[in-house]
Amino acid sequence: MDSFVWQGTPSRVVFGWGALAQLPDEIGRLGARRALVLSTPDQRALAEHVADALGARAAGVHAQAVMHVPVEVAHAARDAAVALDADCCVAVGGGSTIGLGKAIALTSSLPIVAVPTTYAGSEMTPIYGLTEGRLKRTGRDARVLPRTVIYDPALTVSLPVAISAASGVNAMAHAVEALYAEDANSIVSLMAQESIRALGEALPVLVHTPADRTARSRALYGAWLAGSCLGAVGMALHHKLCHTLGGTFNLPHAQTHAAMLPHTAHYNHAAAPEALAAVARALGGEQAQDAGALLFALNRALGLPIALDDIGMVEAGLDEAAALACENPYANPRPVERQAIRALLQRAWEGAAPA
């Protein structure tokens, strides 16, 4: 067996249908007395329901989370936590809301309880992202890792099919990159393959039968594993490109990850053949099949937008995106070359199959 270093992330996970009912007890375990409930404006009703359930332990609701966590939004949320004398945050929602909770924790050290309602997976990572001046920067800091994560599949049932599918493929991207990360190891690889397998099986079922309890649970389980992978090892080309497209061009987070994943996987297939063969097997394909092609077929089967053009990217911005992605690139199996990245982005913008 190869030598490796394993750094586990010390989060407590409560998983199961109806698990949200355990939230008051989990806040009590932290020794907290006043929890600020965070959400996006669209999920304010759910946030208020959570605050009502907390009763006297609720400091209030701050429903101002938005994609890519602009620094001004983060500062406003931190000021709200101080004004309300909150000693913890409950982030109810997807990656945007959990990212806002992390931004508060980064400068205040308030503990976070995450209640995911999508399959983003960010709740299991010490990774944060902040956008300022059209540039998104990311970092790792143990302070931003949620202390407790409550996974209640019932909270995902109302998630629209299109968002469920895109969010699930977004999570799958974490697992795919974990298999060829610079610091990949055998433990993470096991979790990554199981994550891809669970999501690959569950997402098509959700598209056709959104209320399927087994599929909802299995998709959330896959997202948990994917987030755990992302929290344990580094990121590569895929995440660098998506951070660039999201932070600079404000593209929707999950849909961008879904559209880009087939192309970034194909870009690395010759440089990381064993890792991408594992992806193909986990998706139910043959080892010799191109994982990028299988992921592209999965996106089409799920009815997801396959072209960056369809999710708001302007063709005139592709040169800038390629240049930014090649500045300070993340470690990647294949060298990150501007001309090749520009060609990759062109195909992704057109919705062409990876090649």
C-alpha positions as CSV (number, residue, x, y, z in Angstrom):
1,M,0.0,0.0,0.0
2,D,1.2,3.5,-0.8
3,S,2.1,5.9,2.1
4,F,-0.3,8.6,2.8
5,V,-1.4,11.3,5.3
6,W,-5.0,11.3,6.6
7,Q,-6.4,14.5,8.2
8,G,-10.0,13.9,9.4
9,T,-12.4,16.7,9.8
10,P,-13.9,16.8,13.3
11,S,-17.6,17.4,12.5
12,R,-20.5,15.7,14.3
13,V,-23.1,14.4,11.8
14,V,-26.7,13.7,12.6
15,F,-28.4,11.9,9.6
16,G,-31.9,10.7,9.1
17,W,-35.5,11.6,8.2
18,G,-36.8,14.0,10.8
19,A,-33.3,14.8,12.1
20,L,-34.1,18.6,12.1
21,A,-36.0,17.9,15.4
22,Q,-32.7,17.3,17.1
23,L,-31.4,20.8,16.3
24,P,-32.2,22.4,19.8
25,D,-30.4,19.5,21.5
26,E,-27.4,19.9,19.2
27,I,-27.2,23.6,19.9
28,G,-27.3,22.8,23.6
29,R,-24.4,20.4,23.1
30,L,-22.3,23.3,21.9
31,G,-23.2,25.3,25.1
32,A,-24.8,28.0,22.9
33,R,-27.7,30.1,24.1
34,R,-28.5,32.5,21.1
35,A,-28.4,31.1,17.6
36,L,-28.7,33.4,14.5
37,V,-30.5,31.5,11.8
38,L,-29.1,32.2,8.3
39,S,-30.8,31.6,4.9
40,T,-31.2,33.1,1.4
41,P,-34.2,35.4,0.9
42,D,-36.0,32.6,-0.9
43,Q,-35.7,30.3,2.1
44,R,-36.8,32.8,4.7
45,A,-39.9,30.8,5.6
46,L,-37.9,27.7,6.4
47,A,-35.5,29.8,8.4
48,E,-38.3,31.3,10.4
49,H,-39.8,27.9,11.0
50,V,-36.4,26.8,12.4
51,A,-36.2,29.9,14.6
52,D,-39.7,29.2,15.9
53,A,-38.6,25.6,16.8
54,L,-35.6,27.0,18.7
55,G,-37.8,29.2,20.8
56,A,-35.7,31.2,23.3
57,R,-32.5,29.9,21.8
58,A,-33.2,31.9,18.5
59,A,-31.4,35.3,18.3
60,G,-33.2,36.0,15.0
61,V,-33.2,35.4,11.3
62,H,-30.8,36.8,8.8
63,A,-32.1,35.9,5.3
64,Q,-29.5,37.7,3.1
65,A,-27.3,34.9,1.8
66,V,-26.4,35.1,-1.9
67,M,-24.1,33.2,-4.3
68,H,-20.4,33.4,-4.0
69,V,-20.5,35.3,-0.7
70,P,-19.7,38.9,-1.6
71,V,-17.5,40.5,1.2
72,E,-20.1,43.2,1.8
73,V,-22.8,40.6,2.5
74,A,-20.4,38.8,4.8
75,H,-19.7,42.0,6.8
76,A,-23.4,42.8,7.1
77,A,-24.1,39.3,8.5
78,R,-21.2,39.5,11.0
79,D,-22.5,42.8,12.2
80,A,-26.0,41.4,12.6
81,A,-24.7,38.5,14.7
82,V,-22.9,41.0,17.0
83,A,-26.0,43.3,17.2
84,L,-28.2,40.3,18.2
85,D,-25.7,39.0,20.7
86,A,-25.6,35.6,18.9
87,D,-23.1,33.0,20.1
88,C,-23.6,30.5,17.2
89,C,-25.1,30.4,13.7
90,V,-27.5,27.9,12.2
91,A,-27.0,27.9,8.4
92,V,-30.2,26.5,6.7
93,G,-29.8,26.0,3.0
94,G,-27.3,25.2,0.3
95,G,-23.7,26.3,-0.3
96,S,-24.5,30.0,-0.4
97,T,-26.0,30.0,3.1
98,I,-23.4,27.7,4.6
99,G,-20.7,29.9,2.9
100,L,-22.1,32.9,4.7
101,G,-22.0,31.1,8.0
102,K,-18.3,30.3,7.3
103,A,-17.6,33.9,6.5
104,I,-19.0,34.9,9.9
105,A,-17.0,32.2,11.7
106,L,-13.8,33.2,9.9
107,T,-13.6,36.6,11.7
108,S,-15.7,35.9,14.8
109,S,-15.1,32.2,15.6
110,L,-18.8,31.7,16.2
111,P,-19.6,28.0,15.9
112,I,-21.8,26.9,13.0
113,V,-24.5,24.2,12.9
114,A,-25.2,23.4,9.2
115,V,-28.6,22.2,8.0
116,P,-28.1,21.4,4.3
117,T,-31.2,21.5,2.0
118,T,-29.2,20.8,-1.2
119,Y,-26.4,18.5,-2.1
120,A,-23.6,21.1,-2.1
121,G,-21.4,19.2,0.3
122,S,-19.6,22.4,1.6
123,E,-20.9,21.8,5.1
124,M,-18.2,19.1,5.5
125,T,-15.3,21.3,4.6
126,P,-13.0,23.9,6.2
127,I,-13.0,25.7,2.9
128,Y,-14.4,29.2,2.6
129,G,-14.9,31.5,-0.4
130,L,-15.3,35.3,-0.6
131,T,-15.9,37.5,-3.6
132,E,-14.5,41.0,-3.9
133,G,-13.9,43.1,-7.0
134,R,-15.1,40.3,-9.3
135,L,-12.5,37.9,-8.0
136,K,-13.3,35.0,-5.7
137,R,-10.7,33.8,-3.3
138,T,-10.8,30.6,-1.4
139,G,-9.0,29.4,1.7
140,R,-8.9,26.8,4.4
141,D,-9.4,27.5,8.1
142,A,-10.5,25.2,10.8
143,R,-12.6,27.9,12.3
144,V,-15.1,27.8,9.4
145,L,-15.8,24.0,9.6
146,P,-19.4,23.5,11.0
147,R,-19.3,21.8,14.4
148,T,-22.4,19.9,13.7
149,V,-24.2,19.0,10.4
150,I,-27.8,17.8,10.5
151,Y,-28.8,15.9,7.4
152,D,-32.6,15.6,7.1
153,P,-33.6,14.2,3.6
154,A,-37.1,15.5,4.2
155,L,-35.7,19.1,3.7
156,T,-34.7,18.2,0.1
157,V,-38.0,16.9,-1.1
158,S,-39.3,20.4,-2.0
159,L,-36.1,21.2,-3.9
160,P,-37.0,21.6,-7.6
161,V,-35.9,18.7,-9.8
162,A,-33.5,20.9,-11.9
163,I,-31.7,22.2,-8.7
164,S,-31.6,18.7,-7.2
165,A,-29.8,17.4,-10.3
166,A,-27.4,20.3,-10.6
167,S,-26.6,20.3,-6.9
168,G,-26.0,16.6,-7.0
169,V,-23.5,16.8,-9.9
170,N,-21.9,19.7,-8.1
171,A,-21.2,17.4,-5.2
172,M,-20.0,14.7,-7.6
173,A,-17.4,17.1,-8.8
174,H,-15.8,17.1,-5.4
175,A,-15.5,13.4,-5.4
176,V,-14.1,13.2,-8.9
177,E,-11.3,15.7,-8.2
178,A,-10.5,14.0,-4.9
179,L,-9.5,10.9,-6.8
180,Y,-6.7,12.8,-8.6
181,A,-5.9,15.4,-6.0
182,E,-2.2,16.1,-5.3
183,D,-2.7,14.7,-1.8
184,A,-5.1,11.9,-2.7
185,N,-5.0,8.8,-0.5
186,S,-6.7,5.4,-0.4
187,I,-9.2,6.4,2.3
188,V,-10.5,9.4,0.4
189,S,-10.6,7.4,-2.8
190,L,-12.9,4.8,-1.2
191,M,-15.3,7.6,-0.1
192,A,-15.0,9.3,-3.4
193,Q,-16.0,6.2,-5.4
194,E,-18.9,5.5,-3.1
195,S,-20.1,9.1,-3.4
196,I,-20.0,9.0,-7.2
197,R,-21.8,5.6,-7.2
198,A,-24.5,6.8,-4.7
199,L,-25.2,10.1,-6.6
200,G,-25.0,8.4,-10.0
201,E,-27.7,6.0,-8.9
202,A,-29.9,8.4,-7.0
203,L,-30.0,11.5,-9.3
204,P,-31.8,9.9,-12.3
205,V,-34.4,8.5,-9.9
206,L,-35.0,11.9,-8.4
207,V,-35.5,13.5,-11.8
208,H,-38.4,11.1,-12.5
209,T,-39.7,10.5,-9.0
210,P,-38.8,13.6,-6.9
211,A,-40.5,12.3,-3.7
212,D,-38.6,9.0,-3.7
213,R,-37.4,8.7,-0.1
214,T,-34.7,6.2,-0.8
215,A,-33.2,8.2,-3.6
216,R,-33.4,11.4,-1.5
217,S,-31.5,9.7,1.4
218,R,-29.0,8.2,-0.9
219,A,-28.3,11.4,-2.7
220,L,-27.7,13.2,0.6
221,Y,-25.5,10.4,1.7
222,G,-23.5,10.8,-1.5
223,A,-23.2,14.6,-0.9
224,W,-22.0,14.0,2.6
225,L,-19.2,11.7,1.3
226,A,-18.3,14.2,-1.5
227,G,-18.0,17.1,1.0
228,S,-15.9,14.9,3.3
229,C,-13.6,14.2,0.3
230,L,-13.3,17.9,-0.5
231,G,-12.5,18.7,3.1
232,A,-9.7,16.2,3.3
233,V,-7.7,16.8,0.1
234,G,-6.9,19.7,-2.2
235,M,-8.8,20.9,-5.3
236,A,-7.6,21.0,-8.9
237,L,-8.5,22.5,-12.3
238,H,-12.2,21.9,-12.1
239,H,-12.7,24.0,-8.9
240,K,-10.3,26.7,-10.1
241,L,-12.3,27.1,-13.3
242,C,-15.7,27.1,-11.5
243,H,-14.5,29.6,-8.9
244,T,-13.4,31.9,-11.8
245,L,-16.6,31.6,-13.7
246,G,-18.7,32.0,-10.6
247,G,-16.8,34.8,-8.9
248,T,-15.9,36.9,-11.9
249,F,-19.0,36.3,-14.1
250,N,-21.5,35.5,-11.4
251,L,-22.7,32.3,-13.0
252,P,-24.9,30.0,-10.9
253,H,-22.7,27.8,-8.8
254,A,-24.2,24.3,-9.1
255,Q,-25.1,24.6,-12.8
256,T,-21.5,25.8,-13.6
257,H,-20.0,22.8,-11.8
258,A,-22.3,20.5,-13.6
259,A,-21.6,22.0,-17.1
260,M,-17.9,22.0,-16.5
261,L,-17.3,18.6,-14.9
262,P,-17.3,16.5,-18.1
263,H,-14.8,18.8,-19.7
264,T,-12.4,19.0,-16.8
265,A,-12.5,15.3,-16.3
266,H,-11.7,14.7,-19.9
267,Y,-8.9,17.2,-19.8
268,N,-7.2,15.1,-17.1
269,H,-8.1,11.6,-18.4
270,A,-4.7,10.8,-19.9
271,A,-2.7,12.3,-17.0
272,A,-4.8,10.5,-14.3
273,P,-6.0,7.3,-16.0
274,E,-6.5,5.2,-12.9
275,A,-8.5,7.9,-11.1
276,L,-10.7,8.5,-14.1
277,A,-11.2,4.8,-14.7
278,A,-12.5,4.6,-11.1
279,V,-14.9,7.4,-11.9
280,A,-16.1,5.4,-15.0
281,R,-16.6,2.3,-12.9
282,A,-18.5,4.1,-10.2
283,L,-20.8,5.5,-12.8
284,G,-21.6,2.0,-14.0
285,G,-19.4,2.2,-17.1
286,E,-16.5,0.2,-18.3
287,Q,-13.0,1.0,-17.0
288,A,-11.8,1.9,-20.6
289,Q,-14.7,4.4,-21.1
290,D,-13.9,8.1,-20.9
291,A,-15.3,9.4,-17.6
292,G,-15.9,12.8,-19.3
293,A,-18.2,11.3,-21.9
294,L,-20.1,9.4,-19.2
295,L,-20.5,12.6,-17.1
296,F,-21.7,14.4,-20.2
297,A,-24.3,11.7,-20.9
298,L,-25.4,11.9,-17.3
299,N,-26.0,15.6,-17.5
300,R,-28.1,15.1,-20.6
301,A,-30.1,12.3,-19.0
302,L,-30.7,14.6,-16.0
303,G,-31.9,17.4,-18.3
304,L,-29.2,19.8,-17.1
305,P,-27.9,22.8,-19.1
306,I,-24.8,21.5,-20.9
307,A,-23.6,24.8,-22.3
308,L,-22.2,27.7,-20.4
309,D,-24.1,29.9,-22.9
310,D,-27.3,28.5,-21.4
311,I,-26.5,29.7,-17.9
312,G,-25.4,33.2,-18.7
313,M,-21.8,33.1,-19.8
314,V,-20.9,35.5,-22.6
315,E,-18.6,34.3,-25.3
316,A,-16.6,37.6,-25.1
317,G,-15.6,36.6,-21.5
318,L,-13.9,33.3,-22.4
319,D,-10.5,34.8,-23.0
320,E,-10.6,36.6,-19.6
321,A,-11.8,33.4,-17.9
322,A,-8.9,31.4,-19.4
323,A,-6.4,34.0,-18.4
324,L,-7.7,34.2,-14.8
325,A,-7.9,30.4,-14.4
326,C,-4.2,30.0,-15.5
327,E,-3.0,32.6,-12.9
328,N,-1.9,30.8,-9.7
329,P,-3.6,27.5,-10.8
330,Y,-4.4,24.8,-8.3
331,A,-2.2,21.6,-8.5
332,N,-3.5,19.5,-11.4
333,P,-2.4,16.1,-12.9
334,R,-2.1,17.7,-16.4
335,P,-0.3,21.1,-16.8
336,V,-2.7,24.0,-16.9
337,E,-2.0,25.6,-20.3
338,R,-3.8,28.7,-21.4
339,Q,-4.5,27.6,-25.0
340,A,-5.9,24.2,-24.0
341,I,-8.0,25.8,-21.2
342,R,-9.4,28.4,-23.7
343,A,-10.3,25.5,-26.1
344,L,-12.0,23.6,-23.2
345,L,-14.0,26.7,-22.3
346,Q,-15.1,27.2,-25.9
347,R,-16.5,23.6,-26.1
348,A,-18.2,24.1,-22.7
349,W,-19.7,27.4,-23.8
350,E,-21.1,25.7,-27.0
351,G,-22.4,22.7,-25.2
352,A,-20.2,20.4,-27.3
353,A,-19.1,17.0,-26.0
354,P,-15.8,17.0,-24.2
355,A,-12.9,16.3,-26.6
